[in-house]
Amino acid sequence: MKLRGRFILTLALAALVPIAVAAVITREVVARGLREDYVDDRRNVESTVRREVQRLSTLVAEAVQSLASSSNWMVGGLLRELVTRGAVGADYQRVLREQGRSVMRGLSLDVLTITGAFDEVLVSPHFRAATGEADPAVAALSRATNGKPVFALDKVMNQATVETVLVAKAALGVRDGDHALAVAAGRRLGADLLAAVRRDGRVDARVVAPDGAILLPGTSQWSALAREPAIRVPLVDRSGAPVAYIEAVVSDGDLDRVLFNVTLASAVLALLALGVVVLIGFLVARSLARDLDSLVQGSLAAARGDLDHRVPVRSRDEVGAVASAFNFMMEDLRTSKDRLVIAERIAAWQEIARRLAHEIKNPLTPIQMAMDTLRKTWKKQHPSFEEIFEESTSTVLEEVDRLKRIVTEFSDFARMPKPEFARIDVNDAVTSSLSLYQGSTPLELRPGPGLPAIDADRRQLAQVLLNLVENARDAIAQRADPAGGKISVVTRVGEAGDRVEVIVEDNGPGVPADRKEKVFSPYFTTKEHKGGTGLGLAIVHRIVSDHGGRISLTNVLGGGARFTVELPLRNGTALLASRI
Amino acid sequence: MSGRAGVARLSAEAPWRGPARAGLAARLARKAPWRGPARARLALALALAAVCAARCSAARAETRPRYGGRVEAALLGAPATIDPVQARSHAEISLVGLLFDGLYRLDELGGVAPQLAAGPPILDEARGVVRIPLRPGAIFHDGSAITSAAVAASLERVRASEVAWILSGVTKVNAEGDAIALVGAVDLATLAQRLALPQAGIVARAAPRGDAVIGSGPFSLTSLRRRERTIRLVAFDDYYGGRPYLDEVVLRWFDSPDGEVRRFEVGSSQISLRGVTAFAGAQPKFAADAVDGPAAVLVFVGFGARHADVTGRREVRAALDLALARGGFSALGAGEQVIPTRSVVPPQAGGAALEPWARVGDVAAALAKLHALASGARPLTGQALARDRLEVLIDDSRPDDREVAERVLRALDKLGVAASISALSSTELRARVDRGACDLWIGQLAAPVNDAATWRQLALGMAPAPRGARQGGDAARRLELELPIVPLYFRGLRASHRTDVRGLTFDASGRLGFADLFLFGDPTTPRRKRP
């Protein structure tokens, strides 16, 4: 990853971590607060339910207390009728029927039953069809509870159907002499009670039977709110057994919503912060990277040998100091290079002079010896002078020819022309150059597939190949079994894709390690006895260098040498760039 | 013509109407203040003298019936039909009785008297027919003569209807001059009584429909507006029995008892079947008296075929019959006579008295009947029955139907049968019942006879069955086997009327007699009660 990316990522992480920690802590604090509120809410809802149930029970108890009295106009009148007439006549029953409903409504009751002798229902406005029937339950309830409210399922006549309803009910007996009445009054546990408990979107309530059957359904929100266990308040009958339960659910939807909102807000803040940080990081990184890019460009230029390249110094900070140091280094390198070039040039000339002198010196000795021999034999008038003369002059002439050849080659090497670049197909060039070896040399040519064209001088490239193959031929000739020698020429695209490689490999004895550094030096040869001048590989090196490429030598495992020529695809492109 | 002269004329022209008119005269005489004890007569004379002294103009206190006036009265529900052959409920037979005369009529004592007939049926043994001479000069409301052909056609309608049993044994009705001839094996002993049923009323031409009704009764129909719940009748001037005293009778029905009571209390109507109870403690505008009619209207539960696998089974009907606590029906109504019953025959016609257990019902026995069927094709257990919510239809114009239905629902509830009440107009109810498109319905059956067989025949006619299938056979036995209806109670009517309305009577079927009704004096305010 580039420095710019690392920088932005690091900056983003540095910004995100504290935000995330802050968000988590905030969420936990809010959640804890809301959870406590929720528990309080549940407690409050339960107390509301119990309070409403108690209120309903109290109302019923008060209603039955007011009814079960001889001072009550309806019950009192009924008792007087009984005392006066001994029974309730049909006319008075009709009066009771008319009165019953208004009394029931006046006390906000939903159920009202008055039974007389033999438990005969005298008043039953909530279910007038029950009038005249026997209902011992009323008197039994009054005896069992004595006005204490209980809950029971009762039947009432709705508009058109018989409906079973849950009522809070209380019953009391009232007596006048021998005549007794039992009065039971009840209020329906209905939607008004549940409405007092409900809060829109927060609390819902319903009434269920012990077997789970729903007696009074909750609102449409029930299923949405009922994610936590419901609060259950039992409604007990006169035996203490639950006849139904009021179930209330309190939604923790607020908690989830608030937590979600907090999380969302944190996420949004984090994203905003991240965006700002990324933007700032990008700007800073761009500024830094621009300077570093300049340094990179400068380094590449230096690698290419462009020691005149300078990077701009835009700031006085550390990056600016680096840029200044770089420029200073380049300046120093420039100076050093100039010196080195001069020194190398001198050294090269010295080496060439030394080698040239050495090469020239070698023929001079035989010439000198031949001339001395001639002079001595001439002075002594050696009888074999003519023979010696012939031999000595022949030696002198050979050595002079040799001197002339050395001078000529040196001259050629020194005057080697600059390459004339053109787009060539390397495989084609290699194939045509090596065609003259077909049949005479164990040469294996393996052209690589999909080789791109390169900028090169076709003639000089052929020279390179010929020199390398000649060199390989000499190498395999040194094998103990020259017939087993083999030369392979391989072309391929370089690993980075920016070059073409030509590999010439033999299975000769290879190059000793101490000579590997010298094989490309002019006049270095191991084949003096064969007339080698030591310029073949130097010329190869020179041509490859002039093409912007490079040549390397490695020994092959198991014997043999491998020369790898790397040539850029385009003229002027440095191979170094691809390695960076 | 004065009322008294009219009575005398009618008595002379129609001797068989004598008892009725004589009864009216007797009642009038009884009500006449000058017929009281001596002290009362003296007090009355003093009072009259004081009034005369105070008001020297002509005395306004009539002492005899006068013609004219308008009376508004309540019906016991809306009539679903004005076709005599379809009349069943009290309102229907009341209306039919005013619009259509039959060959015979039943008087308030239950005796048979000729109406359009000129005399009793005569068996012509030589020809094997029964001849009934017709009253000469009688005309329909449209002025056309009531000929023997018209009467024969009207009776043929009866023969083709669901009440064909009225002419049981008759194979053809022929017109023979001024008489009709009934061909076939006719039971002469009961023929006149059967022909006195309102269902045998003589109609002109086509079947009555809407306002286009042409009858022969003392009143003719001027309008029947169901939306306004009003029927207007006017006196038929050319009525062969003498023009009614009233010029107009307005019959109303109400969708709530309060509506009727309020109208009566404020003086808008003169005759109410609910009395005065709407405004607790309030004094009605005018003083009122009450007249009670006989308990001659049977209220029953009928059964339809919508859930025929339930309501079509006799055991289910029997279970309902057992489960009903009929004692509670005694408290229904506004003080009129109510007699809970399990019989379709009224007590005065020999109907069985209610068993003591039937006052509270026998739910255990009813459930046992249902459970005995549990192994049948369709179990009739509570759960199975609760699945199908039965519908109990009531007539929304009959004030007590809802409470009756509630008691039926309570009985069904004890059996575990879910049910609901649906209130319909009388015509909708009749249409649903006729189609069989109902489960249960509350019906009324009224007949001006004290004949058990006739009541049973009428009861059998309440069940949907192929036409003509009700004729002949032992009606009592078939009733027992089919139990087509479950009787609930017989009820009478108590008519509260303003004191200026006189001559109000009920006939044997509990129908109010408007023909002899007249207005007498001014309406009076009620006497204040002592605190």
Interface residues (C-beta under 8 A of the other chain):
Chain A: A90 D91 Q93 R94 R97 E98 F127 R128 A129 A130 T131 G132 E133 A134 K155 M157 Q159 A160 T161 V162
Chain B: T277 A280 A325 G327 G328 F329 S330 A331 G333 A334 G335 V338 R359 V360 G361 R389 E403 E406 R407 L409 R410 L412 D413 A418 A419 S420 I421 S422 A423
